[in-house]
Amino acid sequence: MSEAWNIRFGTAGTSDSFAAQGYKSSLDVPEYTAKMGLNAFEYQCGRGVRLGLDKAARMAALAAERDILFSVHAPYYISMSSLEEDKRLNSIQYLLQSAAVCRALGGRRIIFHSGSCGKQSREAALEKALDTMRRAVAALDEAGFEDMTLCPETMGKVGQLGTLDEVLALCGVDSRITPCIDFGHLNARTLGGIQTKADYAAILDRMAEVLGDDRARQFHVHFSRIEYSAGGEKRHWTFADTQFGPEPQPLMELLAQRQLTPVVICESAGTQAEDAQTMQQMYRAARNA
């Protein structure tokens, strides 16, 4: 592609202000997103892929007019590391269903949780997930979805598969697999490990070191302030809830300084669009500094 890839800001699902402004249908999402000054939207299929392909195609047409890029969050019950083979195989089917919807929406990226460790070691869980990932890539290619991008997400609970290095290992299966770095999750699972700009820089440096290609520049971001306990993530909050981290400002400064161009999706609790706007403003201020 000759055109430059630009950073994008958007939301996971709709903010409370979507309904408050009188919007009702998913067909209203492109208009609302554009009105909020955003240009990305992650459609949530966490509880199952229920969006019809015809409706998705109509949403895609409305989004294309406004330069809004869709991505899809696949079902939460995907488990690539399950001890039960049928659950691992079902996970591939859920990714195929998500890919069909994502293509209909005009998007490319399918974000998913890779599973938990459960009663096995982290190493054994990762081995199973790597095997499932290889099979998923083959299944997507066979079904004609070779242009879709799988994005394994860093996870917030200590017992879940999804440390930074585990996600980067999954990305090693195929050069198309792109990390979804959820900074709130990483902060939660490390019990407050992201405090400074240097902490963010270490994550970005590690990604560049392992991937060594455009995926480290054009990755996928989830961001929100997240409360945690000893086991990691407890719940998402808003940018106004400053007692919970991590802080968005240092990350936005780094993205600007390093000229990185991820898709930044805000997952605040009910204020996704407003907080995505805040990150966009922080980023622009840093670019113009």
SVG drawing of the C-alpha trace seen along z (x, -y; Angstrom):
<svg xmlns="http://www.w3.org/2000/svg" viewBox="-33 -23 48 56">
<polyline fill="none" stroke="black" stroke-width="0.4" points="0.0,0.0 1.4,-3.3 -0.8,-5.4 0.6,-6.2 -1.1,-4.3 -2.3,-6.9 -3.1,-6.6 -6.7,-6.1 -8.8,-6.7 -12.1,-5.0 -14.2,-3.0 -15.0,0.5 -18.8,0.5 -20.9,-2.6 -20.6,-5.2 -23.5,-6.1 -23.7,-9.3 -24.7,-7.3 -28.2,-6.6 -28.3,-9.9 -28.0,-11.7 -30.9,-9.7 -29.1,-7.0 -30.6,-3.6 -29.4,-1.3 -26.0,0.1 -26.6,-1.6 -26.2,-4.9 -22.7,-4.0 -20.8,-5.6 -22.7,-8.9 -22.1,-9.0 -18.5,-8.1 -17.8,-10.8 -19.8,-13.3 -17.4,-12.6 -14.4,-13.2 -13.3,-9.6 -12.4,-7.3 -12.3,-3.8 -14.9,-1.5 -14.5,2.0 -17.7,4.0 -18.3,6.2 -19.1,9.8 -18.0,10.9 -21.2,12.8 -21.4,14.3 -21.4,13.3 -25.0,12.0 -24.6,9.2 -26.1,10.2 -23.9,9.8 -26.4,7.6 -26.6,5.2 -22.8,5.2 -22.5,4.4 -24.9,1.4 -22.8,0.2 -19.7,0.6 -21.0,-1.7 -22.0,-4.4 -18.5,-4.1 -16.6,-4.3 -18.2,-7.7 -16.8,-8.9 -13.4,-7.2 -14.2,-5.1 -12.4,-1.8 -14.2,1.2 -12.5,4.0 -14.3,6.9 -13.8,8.3 -14.4,12.0 -16.4,14.0 -15.0,14.1 -15.4,17.8 -12.6,18.5 -10.0,20.7 -7.0,21.6 -5.3,23.2 -8.2,25.3 -7.4,28.9 -10.5,30.0 -9.7,30.3 -13.3,29.6 -13.1,26.2 -10.0,25.4 -11.6,26.4 -14.7,24.5 -12.5,21.4 -11.4,21.6 -15.0,21.6 -15.7,18.5 -12.7,16.8 -14.1,17.8 -17.5,16.3 -15.9,13.2 -13.8,12.9 -17.0,13.1 -18.6,10.2 -15.4,8.2 -15.1,8.5 -18.7,7.4 -18.0,4.4 -15.1,3.5 -12.6,4.2 -9.5,6.4 -8.7,6.9 -10.2,9.6 -9.3,9.1 -9.6,12.1 -8.6,13.5 -6.4,16.5 -7.6,18.3 -6.4,19.1 -3.8,21.4 -6.3,23.3 -4.8,26.5 -1.8,26.6 1.5,24.7 1.9,21.5 4.2,23.3 1.7,26.1 -1.1,23.5 1.0,21.5 2.0,24.7 -1.7,25.5 -2.5,21.9 0.3,21.9 -1.0,25.1 -4.5,23.8 -3.2,20.5 -1.5,22.4 -4.7,24.3 -6.7,21.1 -4.4,19.4 -4.8,22.4 -8.6,22.5 -8.9,18.7 -6.7,19.0 -8.7,22.1 -11.9,20.2 -10.6,17.2 -9.9,14.9 -6.2,14.6 -6.5,10.8 -7.9,10.8 -5.6,10.0 -5.8,11.9 -5.0,9.8 -4.3,11.8 -4.8,9.5 -2.7,9.0 -4.9,10.0 -5.5,8.5 -5.8,11.5 -2.7,13.2 -4.1,16.7 -4.9,15.8 -2.7,16.5 -1.7,13.1 1.5,11.6 3.3,9.4 5.8,12.1 3.0,14.8 1.1,12.5 4.3,11.9 5.0,15.6 1.5,16.1 2.3,13.4 5.3,15.5 3.0,18.1 2.4,16.0 3.7,12.6 0.1,11.3 -0.8,11.8 -0.7,8.4 -0.6,7.8 -3.5,6.1 -1.7,4.4 -4.1,3.6 -2.1,1.3 -4.7,1.3 -4.6,5.1 -0.8,5.2 -0.8,2.7 -3.4,4.8 -1.7,8.1 1.7,6.6 -0.1,5.0 0.7,1.5 3.8,2.1 3.1,-0.9 4.0,-4.0 6.3,-6.0 7.0,-6.9 10.0,-4.4 7.6,-1.6 5.6,-2.3 8.8,-2.6 9.9,0.8 6.7,2.4 7.1,0.7 10.8,1.6 10.1,5.3 7.4,5.4 9.9,3.8 12.6,6.2 10.5,9.4 8.5,8.5 11.0,6.4 8.4,5.2 5.5,2.9 3.4,4.7 5.3,3.0 4.3,-0.4 0.8,0.4 -0.3,2.6 -3.7,2.5 -4.2,0.7 -6.8,1.1 -6.7,-1.5 -8.7,-2.2 -8.0,-2.7 -8.5,0.6 -8.9,1.5 -7.0,4.6 -6.4,6.9 -3.9,9.6 -5.2,11.7 -5.1,8.8 -7.9,7.1 -11.2,6.3 -13.1,3.7 -12.8,0.9 -13.2,-2.7 -13.2,-6.1 -10.5,-8.7 -12.1,-10.8 -11.3,-7.9 -7.7,-9.0 -7.1,-6.7 -6.8,-3.9 -4.0,-3.6 -2.4,-3.6 -2.0,-7.2 -2.7,-7.8 -0.5,-10.9 3.0,-9.3 1.8,-6.7 0.3,-9.3 3.6,-11.3 5.6,-8.2 3.3,-7.3 3.8,-10.9 7.5,-11.0 8.1,-7.6 5.6,-8.3 3.8,-5.0 0.4,-4.6 -1.7,-2.0 -5.5,-1.8 -6.2,-3.1 -9.5,-1.8 -10.8,-3.1 -12.5,-0.7 -13.5,-3.1 -16.7,-2.2 -19.4,-4.3 -17.2,-7.2 -15.3,-5.5 -15.9,-8.1 -15.1,-11.1 -11.9,-9.4 -10.9,-8.5 -11.2,-12.2 -9.0,-13.0 -6.3,-10.6 -6.6,-12.0 -6.1,-15.6 -3.1,-14.4 -1.6,-12.8 -2.1,-15.9 -0.6,-18.2 2.4,-16.0 2.8,-15.9 2.6,-19.7 4.9,-20.2"/>
</svg>
